[in-house]
Amino acid sequence: DGGESHGARFLGFEMHLSIPAVIGLTILKVVIFVALMLIVGRRLIPWILHQAAHSGSRELFRLAVLAIALVVAFGAAQLFDVSLALGAFFAGMVMSESPLSQRAAQETLPLRDAFAVLFFVSVGMLFNPATLWTAPLPLLGTLLIILVGKSVIAYMIVRAFGHSRSTALTISASLAQIGEFSFILAELGIQLNLLPSQGRDLILAGAILSILLNPLTFAAIDRIGRRSEAPAKPGATEPAPAAVPIAAAAMPEPAAPALRMTRQTGHTILVGHGRVGSLIAEGLAEQGLPYLVVELAEDRIRSLATAGVEVIGGNAAMPGILAAANPAGARCLVVAIPEAFEAGQVVQQVRAMNPGLHIVARAHSDAEVAHLASLGADTVIMGEREIARGVLADLATLGTIPAATTPDPGTAAAGPSAGAAT
């Protein structure tokens, strides 16, 4: 009945509208959201992130990302009458319009991991173990829908687009489970009296069981793929392939795009172009030694590119960024970033990529020196110790103290090149 009144919320106000009016209001919400995506997502938020990145403060950039996510999530929940979880999804869609979205994702990795832990804890708290023996048949049906139904549909769709059997099997296996959006929809269904509470228990139990069975599903898919790709037996006669037009022939699927690796070899990889890194870069340039810079700050990336220096933009702690710097063909690695934890990640990953590469790192304490040395750094320079050495060396020239009292470099990983790296 078109005259029946239904409750709806818009801009925080409760309204009682007919069904056509509710549909029209929903369309209006979609139009407003698209307009906000085009204006806020492509103009305002990229400008805010650019200003935060231009400040050079990683903490300010992280705070800006978190503030934008919370404001957009809360605003979407209030304006469009959706849950905060769906509002957070809208926040991700809006922030993806920024060219700094990849860096924003990298900077929020610790938060993502923390919230992922809380999410699974909350799922475990909502799980009702009694569902396993009080409703075994409905649970089995739910599990079959997740494992078989979703997988078969995904397999058919991928094959319909002309992809190989192995690709279709891999995608179908990866979708043989359900995630957080299923819980959001289940909660929304309970709020709208469309789903009983037992349905949520079945969804939770099915989700947990599907996650537990997913590794076994991948193992089975891998075994099926190996059998299908096994070579034919020797001596077996294969039928001659039918003549197929060239345009219709099956082409191999393109490999996933990878970061472009530098063409330099025998070069120095300089991680960080701040106060210390810029001085090292000047020294390398004066000596005519080839080098490239891995830098995160947007303004430094632009200035280096303008100066003709090869620069790889991104977080050096990410394996893909390091691989693009060609550590296997490099002469040495200089880690000039001040954060010892991130420097340790860089050292550890590059050491695994090239065990013979000479690695120099900087530190600010004896504990950081020991930490970086334990991860594979050949030479670790502690700035405070080098300042003390310089002061004592100057006093020795004045005759204030004997020259023999000038302290040894004393770095835990100092090698023959320790003095040259200062």
VENSULHU-V295468 format. One record per backbone hydrogen bond with DSSP energy under -0.5 kcal/mol. NH is the residue of the N-H (numbers start at 1). CO is the residue of the C=O. If there is no record, write none. Layout:
BEGIN
NH,CO
NH,CO
END
This chain:
BEGIN
4,1
6,17
8,15
10,13
11,79
12,78
13,10
15,8
17,6
17,15
22,18
23,19
24,20
25,21
26,22
27,23
28,24
29,25
30,26
31,27
32,28
33,29
34,30
35,31
36,32
37,33
38,34
39,35
40,36
41,36
42,37
43,39
44,39
45,40
47,43
48,44
49,45
50,46
51,47
52,48
53,49
54,50
55,51
56,53
57,52
58,56
61,57
62,58
63,59
64,60
65,61
66,62
67,63
68,64
69,65
70,66
71,67
72,68
73,69
74,70
75,71
76,72
77,73
78,74
79,75
80,76
81,77
82,76
87,83
88,84
89,85
90,86
91,87
92,88
93,89
94,90
95,91
96,92
97,94
98,95
101,98
104,100
105,101
106,102
107,103
108,104
109,106
112,108
113,109
114,110
115,111
116,112
117,113
118,114
119,115
120,116
121,117
122,118
123,119
124,120
125,121
126,122
127,123
129,127
131,128
132,129
133,130
134,130
135,131
139,135
140,136
141,137
142,138
143,139
144,140
145,141
146,142
147,143
148,144
149,144
150,145
152,148
153,149
154,150
155,151
156,152
157,153
158,154
159,155
160,156
161,157
162,159
163,158
168,164
169,165
170,166
171,167
172,168
173,169
174,170
175,171
176,173
177,175
182,179
183,179
184,180
185,181
186,182
187,183
188,184
189,185
190,186
191,187
192,188
193,190
194,189
195,189
199,196
200,196
201,197
202,198
203,199
204,200
205,201
206,202
207,203
208,204
209,205
210,206
211,207
212,208
213,209
214,210
215,211
217,213
218,214
219,215
220,216
221,217
222,218
223,219
224,220
225,221
226,222
227,223
228,224
229,225
230,227
236,233
238,236
248,245
249,245
249,246
262,324
266,329
268,290
269,332
270,268
270,292
271,269
271,334
272,270
272,294
278,274
279,275
280,276
281,277
282,278
283,279
284,280
285,281
286,282
287,283
288,285
289,284
292,268
293,310
294,270
295,293
295,312
301,297
302,298
303,299
304,300
305,301
306,302
307,303
308,305
309,304
312,293
313,311
314,295
316,314
318,315
321,318
322,318
323,319
324,320
325,321
325,322
326,323
327,322
329,326
330,327
331,267
332,267
333,358
334,269
335,333
335,360
336,271
336,334
340,338
343,339
344,340
345,341
346,342
347,343
348,344
349,345
350,346
351,347
352,348
353,349
354,350
357,354
358,331
360,333
361,379
362,335
363,381
369,365
370,366
371,367
372,368
373,369
374,370
375,371
376,373
377,372
378,359
379,359
381,361
382,380
383,363
383,381
386,382
387,383
388,384
389,385
390,386
391,387
392,388
393,389
394,390
395,391
396,392
397,393
398,394
399,396
400,395
401,395
405,402
406,403
414,411
418,415
421,417
422,419
END
